[in-house]
């Protein structure tokens, strides 16, 4: 099997998918049949070229990441957040389990 040629935009999309998955880079690459060292190298090169924001790096993980498929429409209360995803409204507590919420978002994004 030969290597797959991808554009910078495709690598950026893969990086965003990995970040949203909640998985480690190693686990995500294994699950998606992507060579870990290739992905790591591409991420590094994209960051150096200014095509990937450092706000998505591990040390700044809690920074808000905007997407085109999800929108925080309002704060329901001081203890809940209302999010609209592909026409679905999800209300989550502010102390939600991030990994579980990411899995729900991935499912709703596909609907």
N, C-alpha and C positions, 0 to 999 in steps of 0.2 A: 504494500500500500504506500503510495507516494504522499508527500506532505501537501496539505491543503493551503492554497494561497488565499489570504484574506486581506481586505483593505483595512486601513486604520479605523474606519467607521465600524467595520465588523468586529474588530478587536475591542473597540470601546463598548460596543453592545454586549459582547461576551463578558467583559469586565463588569459591567453594570448588572448583568444577570447573575454573575457569581456573587457580587456584593449583596444583592437582594435575596439570594438563596439562604443566607445565614450559615452556609457551610464554609469550612476552611478552603483556601485556594487548592490545596492538595486533594481534598475529598471531592470538590466540585470538578476539578480537571479529570480525575479518575472516572467519575460518573459520566462525564461528557466526552470521554475519549480525546482529551486534549493533553498534549505533552506539557507537564508542569514547568519544565525549564523554559520551553518556548513561550508559554503564557507569561511567566515571570519576566522574561526578557522583554516581551512586547509591552507589558505594563510599565516597566522601567523606561523604555524608550518613549512611550507615549507621554509619560509624566515629564521627562526631560524636554520633550518637544512642546510642552504646554498644552497638550491635547487632553490630558486627564487632570482633573482638579485634585489638589492635595487634600481637599475637604473630604474626599472619599477614602482617604488612607485610614489605616487601623487606629492611629493615635487620635484621629478626629472623627471617629465612627458615629458619635452622637449628633453630628451636624445634620441639619435638615437636608434631605436629598429630594429634589423635585423630580417628578415624573410626568409623563403625558397621560398616563392611564389612571392615575389616582389623584384625588384632590381632597384636602381637609376642608370640609364645607362649613363647619362651625364647631365650637366647643359646646357640647350638650350640657355639661355641668362642670364643676371644679374637679370632679372625679372621673369624667368620661370624655372621650373625643369621638366625634362623628366623622367618618371618612366615607367618601363616595368612590367606588371602584367600578368602572364599566357599568354604571347604572344601578349598582347594588349599594345600599347604605349599610355600613358596618359601624357599630358603636362599641368601642373598646375602653376598658378602664385605663387611666393614665399610667398605672403600674403594670401594664400588660406584659405578657411573655413575647418578646420580640421575635424569636424564632418561630413560634406558633403563628403569630400574626403574618409574618412573611409567607408562610406556607398557605395561609388563607388567601392572601393577596395574589399569589401565583395562580391559585385555582380560579379566583374570580376574574383575573386578567384574561384568562383563556375562554371565559364564557362569552 
